Amino acid sequence: MTNKKDLSERDICTKFITPALEQAGWDMQKQVREEVGFTDGRIYVKGNLTTRGKRKRADYILYYKPNIPVAIIEAKDNKHSVMAGIQQGLDYATILDIPTVFSSNGDGFYEHDRTAASGSVERELPLHDFPTPEQLWERYKRYKGITTPEAERISAQDYFFDGTSRSPRYYQQIAINRTVEAIAKGQQRILLTMATGTGKTYTAFQIIHRLWKAGAKKRILFLADRNALIDQTRRGDFRHFKDKMTVIKHKKIDKSYEIYLALYQGLTNYDEDKDAYREFSPDFFDLIVIDECHRGSASEDSAWREILDYFKTATHIGLTATPKETETVSSTEYFGEPIYTYSLKQGIQDGFLAPYKVLRVGLNVDLEGWRPEAGKTDKSGQLVEDRIYNRKDYDKNLVIDERTEAVANKITEYLTKTNRFDKTIVFCVDIDHAQRMRAALANANSDLMVQNPKYVMQITGDNDEGKRELDNFINPEERYPVIATTSKLMTTGVDAQTCKLIVLDSNIGSMTEFKQIIGRGTRINEEFGKTFFTILDFRNVTDLFADPDFDGDPVRVKELGQDDDFETPEEEIAEGETITDETGEEIIFDPPTEPPEIITGGEIVSEPRAKYYVNGVNVAILNERIQYMDGNGKLITGSLKDYTRQKVREQYQSLDDFLGKWRSADKKQAIIDELTEQGIVLENLKEAIGKEMDIFDMICHTAFDQPPLTRAERAKQVRKRDVFTQYGEQARKVLDALLDKYADEGIENIEDIKVLKVNPFDQFGTPTEIIKLFGGKPQYLQALTQLEQALYQAA
């Protein structure tokens, strides 16, 4: 008979845990999921390559109904105690909003009940006494404060399933459940904060559908402020409402539908007698969902607020990536504190959102300012006001042609070094600036404009041709347009899945707008190679990363020097030293200067400030900065070497400790993977301190101040010692080729047996034939271990 201690964790699940669940009345098909991966694994960026970290995975999640989780079980093998998995289970339960945790080693269950009265939070249960679905549902209701039969009925309403395998991600599930439960308990104002790219519209659809099917809400209004948002919603998740849904257009009201989509502008005329929404009675809608509610709905004088006040008996749900909190506008004052928040930082850590790098370009006229020489006139002959102009003026009060050209040339240079067909959004100061930037980019990319004039397009609110191309820009399968110049139109709600470059040439003083713009690039589309994106910043807008309100720092920030070119991804150099003016304190932006008001004839007339268009100005690039994001999503403000030293020493207390682990590791790749998990980007370190150095030497040199050897020097020392005399001639040639491979590429490449398939090893035969030269696979692996020991013998 098999000893229980010899069984694997999976065997414990199959032989003991699963039968206990079945005996307690759990439906293994509908109520139990095993080995549930609930994150995608954070994306790590190395040059132009990306790799995913480990996914968070629960052994069992138990559901009362699909997507309503009531318990989590962490399994261990029988060498562990029955309570060994409880802390890991509690971590997962906190993330997943689950009230009950069990740990099991097959002898019984150890339970943690987050709803229990003090003193009885944890207890041990025999296998035959596992709680039933109804018992854990009662506990879930207690945890959620669901006390009435009606609230229970609504809270248990089924999710919508479209017949595919699509189901909500864990954070969407939490947002949906919390909202439905809050409304079931009578809450009237609800705020959901979810980072751009995390599926707010899908979340809203499931909330609406469940409440609608439960009969809790019969007529529902979904409000947005952009046609593009309404069109995306109608064609996307909301299409399942079919003929029950309508879009209100041209202020035409038809009261025979149940789901209404509308622009708030489509319901208001700014005239109390003619406002279209007044054709509905104040109690017509019993649920209103406000998309992107940071854009003004929370303001007392907003047109959205006017609509919300009219339908004040309805439940109001605000959706936003960035709650608006200023002296005059407050989302939380109207809606209350968010019922759930899923941040940009969390999305990046979970692997649902794309990480990003930042390149900061400092132009001389930006960093030093520009003062016109005496008597300088602009292109129309107008005398330019004598003062020092800076970033806040450019393209708003003063246009320097050479600056626009320099920006366009730098964008083109970057795309040339990466991929000229990477979708790119250029954010400009205003529509005039977007128009001029389009022209400058067209000239800088004349070869591609000849192939297709839609390579660069202006997509702004006043440009019908550009707006018509918006769908093509955001469609991953459409090649054109490639570059879109815009001002405000594309800051929110545009689902640009394959956007790989965001260019900031606009003065963005609002954290809300900044987060929204960053959100244009955070969506991942692995099918089309989109796993990270780059921000090219010409206005130091990314100083907002230092704001305490910003929660998703970049993986890399670099500023371009005066004579520096962009590197190709393969050449990407991560300099250790940084030049930074981030202090960790909030950046304060001066409010825009308002032009004076002149009273004439009883009317107030605003005198426009003159906008000067000048040329003949020398524009050059002055500096370049580089920074990294650590494993916790915080910006590294010190050098990369110092950061690596700190992280390695957290893992290994001394040089002897590291040497011991390195020498005893069957595969050095395991240690390399471990360091990567700690947030150490070894590719960038390699570029910073020497491409020819072994990873072993990089770590010893950086963390423990040891003199490094190059890979070629280590290989040469092994050859001098002639350590492979016991092998035959052909086997020695294979080992010699492995040494060459090590010198060229590093230790991690020779450890993989697949290396025997490539040149020059293929001249010795197939991998099987090569291994036979050593007497078999164990002997080959022993020879490889001997080679590695010889390489690091001098250490």
N, C-alpha and C positions, 0 to 999 in steps of 0.2 A: 504493500500500500504506500502511495506517495506521501512523503512527509509534507505537512502544510507549510513548513518553513521553506521548503524548496520551490513552492509555487511562485510564479511571477505575479506582478500586480494585475495583469490582464486575467490570469487564471483565477485570482481571488474575486475579481468582478464576475466572471462567468459562473463560477461554482458556488459562490456564497451571497454576493450582494444582489445580483439580478434575481435569483430565486426568492430572496427575502422580499424584494419589491413586488414580485408577482403574487406571493402569498398574501401581501397586505392589500391587494386589489388594484395595483397600478397597471394601466394598459401600456405595455411596452412599446406599442406602435404609435400611440397618440399622446401619451403623457410623459414619456421618458426619452431623453436624448443622451447618448453616450459620447465621450470624447468630443465635447463641444468647443470648437475654436471660436472665441468671440471677439478677437482682434485679428488684424491682418498681418501684424508684425511690422514694426517701424522700418522705414526705408532709410538706409545709410547711403550716403553719396560719396563716391570715390572718383574724383575727376569727372568723367562723363559716364561712369559705371555706377550702378546702384545694386544694393543687395538688401534683402529683408532680414530683420531680426526675428527672434522667436515669437510665435503667437501665444497669447494667453489661452489656456485650454483647461476646461473643467471636465472631470471624469464623468459626472452625471449631473444633468439639470432636470428637475421634475417640474411638470407643468400641470396646473389644474385644467386649463384649456390651452391650445396652442398660443404661444407668446405671452402667457400669464404665468411666470415662473414662481413657484412657491418654496422650493428647496434646492439645495446643492449638496452633492456628496463628493468628497475627496477620498479616493481609495489609496491604500498603501499595501505593500506585500506584508506577509506575516512575520517578517523579521522586525517590523516596526510595531509600536504600541497601537492600540485601538484609537488613541487620540492624536496620533502623529500628524494627521492631515488637517487638523482643525484650524490652525492659523492661516494656512494657505486658503482654505475654504472661506474663512471670514474675510480675507482680502478680496476674494472674488465676489462674495455676497455683498460687500460694501459697494463695489463697482457696479454690480448688476441689480442692486436694489431688491435683494431677496432676504426674507425674514429668518429662514431656518437653514442651519448648516449641519451636515453630518460628516464624520470621519469614520472610516472602517478599515480594518486589516483582515476581515473575514471572520473574526471571533465574535463580533457584535458591532454595535454602532455607538459612537460618542456624539451626542447632540448638543448644539448651541442654539438656544431659542431667543432671538432678539426681542421677542414680545413678552418674555416671562417676567414675573415680578422678581424683585431683588432676592437673591439667595437661591433661586432655582433656575438659573440661566443655563447651566450645563448639567448633563446627566449621562449615564451609560445605559444602553438598552441591549437586550439580547436580540439575536437575529430575527426571532419569530415575533418580535414586538414592534416592528417598524410601523410608524403611523400610516393611516389610510389617506387617500386623496381628500376625503371630506374633512378629516382632522386637520390636515395642513392648510386646507382652504379656510377653515375657521380661524386658524392662526394668521393667515395672510390678511383676512378681513380685519382682524384686531390690529395688526401692524399698520394697515392703511386707514384705519378709522372708519370703516364701512359698517354702519350700524342698522340700516333699514333694509327691508326686502327690496324696495325699489332701487336703492343705491347699489345693492348687490346684483340685481338683474342687469342694470346698465353697465356696471363694471365688468360683468362676465360676458358681455356681448362679443360675438365672434369678430375676429379680424376679417378683412376682405382678402381672399386668395384668388389670383387670376389664372390658376391652373398651371403656372410655371413654378420653378423652384424658388422664386423670389420671396424673401421674407425680411422683416425689419432687422437692421443691425441692433446690437444690444442697447445703444443709447437712444435710437429711435423708439424702440420698444418701451424704454423707461419714460420717454417724453409722452408717448401716446397713452400709456397706462395711467400715468400721474394726472394727465389732463382729463381723460375720461372719468377717472375716479373723483377728481376735484369737482367736476361739473355734476356728477351723480350726487355729490354731497351738497350741491347748491352754490358753489363758488361762481361768481358772475364775471370777474375780471382775472384773466390769466395771461402771464407773459412766459414765452419759451425763448431761451437764448441758445442758438445753435450756430456754430461757425459756418461761414459760407462754404458750400460744397459738401455739406453733411446731410442733405436731403430734407430740407424743411418742408418742401411742397409734398413729398411723399408722406411725411409725418402728418401734415395737415389733412391730407386725403384720408388716411386711416382714422384719424380722430373724427372727422366729419362723417365718414361712412359708418363707423360704429355707432355714433350718436343718432344718426339718421335711421339706421336699421333698427335700433332699439326703440325708436319712436320718441326719444328724449328731445330731439330737435327736428322739426319738420321742414322749416324753410330757412335756408342758409345763404348768407351773402359772403363771398370771398372778394376782398378789396385789394387792389394793387395800384401802383402809380405809373406803370409803364406798359404800353401795349405788348412789348416783347414778353413781359412777365405773364400777362394774361394768356397770350398765344401759347407759350410754353406749357402753362398749367392746363389749358384746355386740351392740347394735343397729347400731353403727357399723362400723368397719373389720374387726372380727373376724367379722362375719356371713358372710364368705366361707369360713370353716371349716365352715359348715353342720352336718351331723349328726356331725361328728368332735368337736364342742365341747359342753361342758356347764357349767352354773353350779352350784357346790356350794351347796345351800340346806339349812337346818335340820340341818346337820351330817350329812346323808345322803350316803353315799359309794357311788358306782358306778364300778367300775374298768374299764369297757369303753370309755371314751372316750380320746382322745389329747390334747385341749386342754381344760384346766380353768381356769375363772375362779372366784375365791373372795375373800370378805372374810376377812382374817386372823381377825376375831372369829368367823367361821363355822367355823374349824378348831380353835379352842381353847376349852377350858372352864376354863382356869386350874387344871386338876386333871390331874396326870400320867397317872392311870389312865384318864381319860375323854376326853382330847384327841382330837378327830375325826381329825386328821391322822395319828395313830398307827395308824389302820386301814390306811394305805398302808405298804408296806415302805420303809425308809430309802432304798433305791435305786430306788424306783418312778419318780420324776421325774428326768430328766436335764437339764432347764432350768427355772429359776424366774426370772420377771421381776417385779420389785417396783416398782409404780407409786408415784410421790410418796414415794420412799424416805426423804426428809428427815423424815417425820412420825413416826419412832420406830424404824424397822427397824434403824438403825445402833446403837441403844442396847443395851448388854449385857443389860439386864433387860426388853427389849421382847418382847412376844408374837411379833412378826414374827421377831425374832432367834432365838427358841426354835424356830420352824418351820425357819428357815434352817439352824440347827445340826443339826436332825434329818435334813434332806435335804442334808447337807454334801457328799455326793459329786456333787451336781448342779452345773451352772454357774449362777451367780447374776448377773443383770443388774439394776442399780439405775437407775431413771429419776427424775430430779428437776429442778426449775427452780432449786432452791437447796440445794446440799449443806449439811448441818448440821454446823457445827464449833463445839462448845462444850467446856468442860472435861469434860463427862460423856458427850457424844454426838459421834461423829465418823463421817461417811459415808466419808471418804477412808481412815480407818484400817481400815475393814472392806473396802471395795471397791477401794481404791487410788486414785490420781489419776484424774480423769475422762479417758476415752479420747478424748473430744471435748466441747468447750464451745461452745454458741451462746447468746450473752448477749442480754439485753433491749436493751442499747445497739445491738448489731449488728443485731438484728431491726428496730429503729426506723430505723436508717440504711439498711438494705436495702429498707425499705418493706413488710416483711411484718407488722410490728406497728404499732399505732396510737400516735402521739405523744399527749401529754396536757398540759393546763394544770392549775395548782393555784390554788385560792382558799383562803386561810387566814383564818379568822374568829376574832378574839380577843374573847371575852366578858369583861366586867369581873370576874366571879367567878372566871374562869380565870386571868387575868393578874395580878390583885391578891390573889386568895385571898378566902375568906369566913370571918368569925368570927362565931359566934352572939352576940347580945346576952345579957347576964346573965339567967339563968333561962329561956332560949329552950327551948320544948318542941316536939317534932315533932307530926305530925297525930294520933298515938295518945296524946299526953300524956306521952311519954317525954322526960326531960330530955336535951338535946343536949350531948354532951361539949364543954367549952370549949377549943377549940384552933383554929388556922387550917386550914381545909380548902382543897384545891386540886384540880387536874385528876385526880390519882391517886385522890382520894376519891370524886369525883362518880359517882353511879350504882353505886358499889361499896359504900361505907360511908355515903354521904349522897346523898339524892335531893332535888334542888330542882326543884319542879314548873315554876317559871318558866323554869328553864334548858332543860328538855325542850321547853317550848313555844317558846322563842326559837329553838332549833335547828330545830324543825319549821317554824316560820314562815320561817326563812331559806332552808331547802331549797325551800319552796313559792315564795318570792319568786324564787329562781334559776330554777326550772322555768317560772314564769310569764313570765320575761324571755326564755327560750329556747324550750322546747317542753314542755308539761305531760305529754306522752305519751312522753318519753324514758325508757327503762328505767333504773331507779335502784336501787342497793343501798346500804342504810344499815347500817354495821357498828357494833354496840352493845357495851356492856361485858359484858352477860350476857342471859339469856333474859328476866328481869324488865324490864330496860331496853328490850329489843326490843319487848316487849309494850306498854310505856308509850309508846314512840316511835311505834308503829303507831297508837295511840289519838290521840296529839297530831297526827300527820300526817292522820289521818282527819278530825279537827275542822278543821284548816287547809285541807283540800280537800273540804269538805262538799258543794260543788256537784257534784264529780265522783263522790263516794261515792254520791250519790243516783242517778246514772246507772248505776253499777256498783259494788257493795260490794267487788269484788275489786281496785279501783284501788290500794289499799294493803293489803298482807298481811304478816303475820309468818311468816317461813319459818325455823323453828328445829327443832332435833332433837326437841323434845318436842311439836311441834304438827303433828298428822297432816293437818289441813286445809291448812295451809301447805305441808307437804312434798308433798302431792298436786298443788299448783299449781307446783312447781318446774319441771316440764317445760314448762308454759305460759309461765313467765317467761323461760326460755332459748330458746323457739321464736320466731324472728324474725317469724313470721306471726301470732302470737297477740298481741292488743293488751293483754290483762290477764293477770296483775297488772302494774302499771306500776312501783310502788315496793315493794321487798321490804326489810323490817327483819330483821336476823339478828345472830347473835353469832359462832359459829364454823362453822356448817354450810356456808356458802357461801365459805369462805376458799380452798378448793382444789378443783380438778378440775371446777368447774361451768362449762360452756362457754357463757358469756353473750355471744354474738357482738354483740348490739346494745345492750349496756349502755353508756350515754353519761355517766352520772354515778355516781361512787362517793363516798359520804359517810363520813368517818372521825369517829366520836364514841366511839371506844374507845381505851384506852391500850395501844398496841402497842409493846412493848419489844424484840421479836425481829425482826432483819433478815429471817430466814426467813419469818415470818408476813407482814411488811410487803411483801416481794416477791410473795408469793402473792396478797395482796389487790390489789396493783397489777395483777397478772395477770388479774383478773376483767374488766378493761376493755380489754386490749391487742389483742384480736382485731378484725380489720377485716371489715366486711361492706358493701361499696360499694353493693350492690343496695338495701340499706335505709338508705343514707346515713350509715353509721357509718365515719368515717375518722379521728376523734380522740375523746378523751373528757376529762372534767373531774373533778378530785378536789376535793371540798369538805371542808376539814380544820378541825375544831373543837378538836383536841387537840394541835396542833403535831407530829403524828406525822411529817409530811413533813420535819421536821428530819433524819430519817434519810437524806435525799438527800445530806447532808454527810458521811455515813459512807463511808470509802474502799471498803467492800465493795459500795456501791451503784453500778450501772453503767449507769443509763438515766435521766438527769435529765429534768425536764419542760421543755416549751417556754416555759412562762410560769407565774409564781407571783405571786399577788396577795393582799394582806391587806386586809380590809374595815375602813374607818374607822367611827367611832361613828355618824355621821349619814349614811354613804354607803349608797346603794342599789346593787344589782347593775346593771351596764350590760346593755343588750341586746347581742347579738353585734355589731350595726352600730355601737353606741356604745362598744365596748370600748376603754378608754383605757389606753395603756401608759405609765405615769409613768416618767420617767427615773430619779429618785432612788429608792433602795430603803432599807428598814429591815430589816436582817437580822441574825440572831444565828448564822448559819452561819460556822464558822471553818475548815471543811475537815478538822477533827479528828473522831475517832470520838465519837459521842454516848454517854455512859455512863448507863445507866438503873439506878436503884436497884432492888434486888430487892424484891418485895412483902414487906411485913412479915407474918410469920407470927404468928397469935394464940398466946398461951401455952397450954401443955399442963398439964392438971390431973390428978393421979393419984388415982383413986377406985376402991376395991374391986378393986385389981389390974389395972384396965383403963386404957388411955390414952384420954382423951376430949378432943377439941379444943373449946375454948370459943369459940363463934361471936362475932365482933365485932358489936355492935348496928348495924343499918342504919337510919339515920334518914330519914324522909320529911318534908320541910319545905316550906312555901310562904310567900308574903309577902315574897319576896326580890327586890330590884331587879336585874334582869339586863339589861345593855346591851352593845353592840358597841363596842370601844375602838379597834382599829387594823386597818390594811390594808397588805399588802406585795405587791410585784410583782417578778418576776424572769424571766429568759429563758434559753433554752438555745441555745448557739452551734452552729455547723456540725459541731463534733466531739462534740456530746452533753454538753458541760460547762456547768454553771450559770454564768451571768454574774452576778457579785456587784457589779459596778460599775454605772454608769448606762447606759441604752440609747444615749444620745448618745456616751458615751466608747467604747462597744463599736463603734458604727457608724463613728466617726472612725478607730479602729484598723484596722477591716476595709477601709475605703475606701482608706486610705493604704498598706495592704499591696498593693492593686491598682493604685493610681495614686500615683506618687512625689511629684507636686506638683500645684498648681492648674492650671498650664499643661498638664501631662500629661492631666489629666481633661478640661479644656476642649478640647484637641486631639482626644481620642477622641470626646467628645460631638458636636463640630461635624462630624467626618468620618464619623460613623456614619450609614449610609443610613437605618436605623430606630433611634430612641432606645430602642425596646422591647428591642433586643438587649443594650444596656448594662444596662437594668433587670433583664433575665433573668440577666445575668452576676452582678450584685450579689446577686440572690436566691439563686443557686447558692452564693455565699460565706457564706450564712447570715444576710444582712441582711434583716429582715422589714420592708419599707418601709411596709406598711400600719400597723404598730404605731408606726413612727417618725413617720408622718404624723399619727396621733392624738396623739402625745406633744408635737410641736412646732408643729403648725398645719395644719389641714385645707385651708386655702386656698392653701398654698404648692405650687409646682411641685416635682416630684421633683428636677429639676436644682437648684433653689434649696435644697431640703432638704440635698442632698449638699454643695453649696458652703458653705452656712452651717455645717453640722455638722462637716464634715471640714476645711474650709479657712478658717473664720471670716469668710466673706464676708457682707455685709449682704443679706438676702433680699428678693425682691419677691414679691407674691402673683401668682397667675395672672391676676387681673383687671387688675393694674397692668401686667403685660407686654403683655396684649392692648390695653390703652389706648395704650401707647407705639407699638405697631405702627400703630394707627389714626391717631395724630397724624402719623406720618411719611408716610402715604398712599402706600404702596409698591406698590400694585397697579394703577397707572394704565394699564398696557399692556393690561389685560384688558377685555373687553366688560362691559356692565352686569350681565348675568345671572351671568357668571363671578365678578365682584367680589362679588355677593350671596352666592354659594356660599362664597367665601373669608371673607367677613364672618361667615357662619354657622359656619364652621370655627373662627374666632376665639372666638365665643361658646361653642362646644362645648369648646374648650380651657380657657376661663376657668372653665367649670362642672366639667369632669371631668379635665382634664390631657392631656398630650402623647400618652400611650399610646393614647388612644381615637381621636384624629383620624388616626393613622397607618394604621389598618385601613380598607381601601377599603369594607368592609361598612357603615361609618358612613353612607355615602350612601343606605342603604336606609331610614333611620329619620328621624323628625321632627327638624328642619324641612326636611331635604334632599329628602324625598319630594315636596314642593310644587314643586321645580324639575324633576321628572321621574324617570325610572328612573336607576340608576347609569350605564348606558351613555349615556343622553341627557345627563347632567351632564358626563361625561367629554368628550363631543363639543363642549361649550361651550368647552373649552380646546384643541380641535384634535386630541384623542386621548389615550390613556393616558400615553405618555411626557411629553406637555406638562402633563397634570394632575399627575403625580408631580413634575415640575420646579417647578410652582407651589407644591405642598405643601412641597418642599424650601426654596423661597424664603420661604414663610411661616415655617418653622421657623428659618431663618437670621435673619429679621427679629425673631422672638421673643427670640432669644438674643444679638442684636447688642450689647446693652448690657453683656453679661457680660464 
